[in-house]
Amino acid sequence: MTESVLTQMKRRRQYADTRCGLLACGRCTDPWTCRCYDSVKVTEQYVDGYRDAAQHLLAQGLAPSPNLAAMRILWRRGGDDQRLAVRLAELWEVAA
């Protein structure tokens, strides 16, 4: 009798988990399911760095990846930071 596709996928995932080492969080082996860093507090210094990096990449003709937590803070700051958040959201078609 053949296994269902769902059963096969679960078995393959479990096997892959045993082959992979632990991630930086020390608890998870699968980067797709790791949520250990979702609750990391975003500081003002982090947002300033993200803003500077995003502006640099945009000046080079590249699109920086969206960081929703930092983009939300940029939006709340208003002015140029808010315009940057809008531009990034439009580039990636995300709703922050």
C-alpha positions as CSV (number, residue, x, y, z in Angstrom):
1,M,0.0,0.0,0.0
2,T,1.4,3.4,-0.9
3,E,1.8,6.3,1.6
4,S,0.0,9.5,1.1
5,V,2.0,12.5,-0.1
6,L,1.4,14.3,3.2
7,T,2.9,11.3,5.1
8,Q,5.9,11.2,2.8
9,M,6.5,14.9,3.2
10,K,6.3,14.7,7.0
11,R,8.8,11.8,7.0
12,R,11.2,13.7,4.8
13,R,11.0,16.8,7.0
14,Q,11.8,14.7,10.1
15,Y,14.7,13.1,8.4
16,A,16.1,16.5,7.2
17,D,15.7,17.8,10.8
18,T,17.9,15.0,12.1
19,R,20.6,15.8,9.4
20,C,20.7,19.6,10.0
21,G,22.5,21.2,12.9
22,L,20.9,23.7,15.3
23,L,20.4,27.3,14.1
24,A,21.9,30.3,15.9
25,C,18.9,30.3,18.3
26,G,20.1,27.0,19.7
27,R,16.6,25.4,19.6
28,C,15.5,25.0,16.0
29,T,16.9,23.1,13.1
30,D,14.5,24.3,10.4
31,P,14.8,27.9,9.3
32,W,11.3,28.0,7.8
33,T,9.6,27.1,11.1
34,C,12.0,29.0,13.5
35,R,10.2,31.9,15.1
36,C,12.7,32.6,17.8
37,Y,13.6,36.0,16.4
38,D,10.1,37.3,15.7
39,S,10.0,39.0,19.1
40,V,13.3,40.8,18.9
41,K,13.0,44.4,19.9
42,V,13.8,46.8,17.1
43,T,15.9,49.7,18.5
44,E,16.1,53.3,17.1
45,Q,19.8,52.6,16.2
46,Y,18.7,49.5,14.2
47,V,16.0,51.5,12.3
48,D,18.6,54.3,11.6
49,G,21.0,51.6,10.2
50,Y,18.2,50.1,8.1
51,R,17.2,53.5,6.8
52,D,20.8,54.4,5.8
53,A,21.4,51.0,4.2
54,A,18.1,51.3,2.2
55,Q,19.0,54.8,1.0
56,H,22.4,53.6,-0.1
57,L,21.0,50.6,-2.0
58,L,18.3,52.8,-3.6
59,A,21.0,55.3,-4.7
60,Q,22.8,52.3,-6.4
61,G,19.7,51.3,-8.3
62,L,19.0,48.3,-6.0
63,A,15.9,47.5,-4.0
64,P,16.5,46.7,-0.3
65,S,14.5,43.9,1.2
66,P,11.6,45.1,3.2
67,N,11.8,44.9,7.0
68,L,8.3,45.5,8.2
69,A,9.1,46.3,11.8
70,A,11.6,48.9,10.8
71,M,9.4,50.3,8.0
72,R,6.5,50.8,10.6
73,I,8.8,52.8,12.8
74,L,10.0,54.9,9.8
75,W,6.4,55.6,8.9
76,R,5.6,56.8,12.4
77,R,8.6,59.2,12.3
78,G,7.1,61.1,9.4
79,G,8.9,63.3,6.9
80,D,11.7,61.8,4.8
81,D,11.6,58.6,6.8
82,Q,7.9,58.2,6.0
83,R,8.5,58.8,2.3
84,L,11.2,56.1,2.4
85,A,8.8,53.6,4.0
86,V,6.2,54.3,1.3
87,R,8.7,53.9,-1.4
88,L,10.0,50.6,-0.1
89,A,6.4,49.4,0.4
90,E,5.6,50.3,-3.2
91,L,8.7,48.6,-4.6
92,W,7.9,45.3,-2.9
93,E,4.1,45.7,-3.0
94,V,3.8,45.1,0.7
95,A,1.4,46.6,3.2
96,A,3.1,47.6,6.4
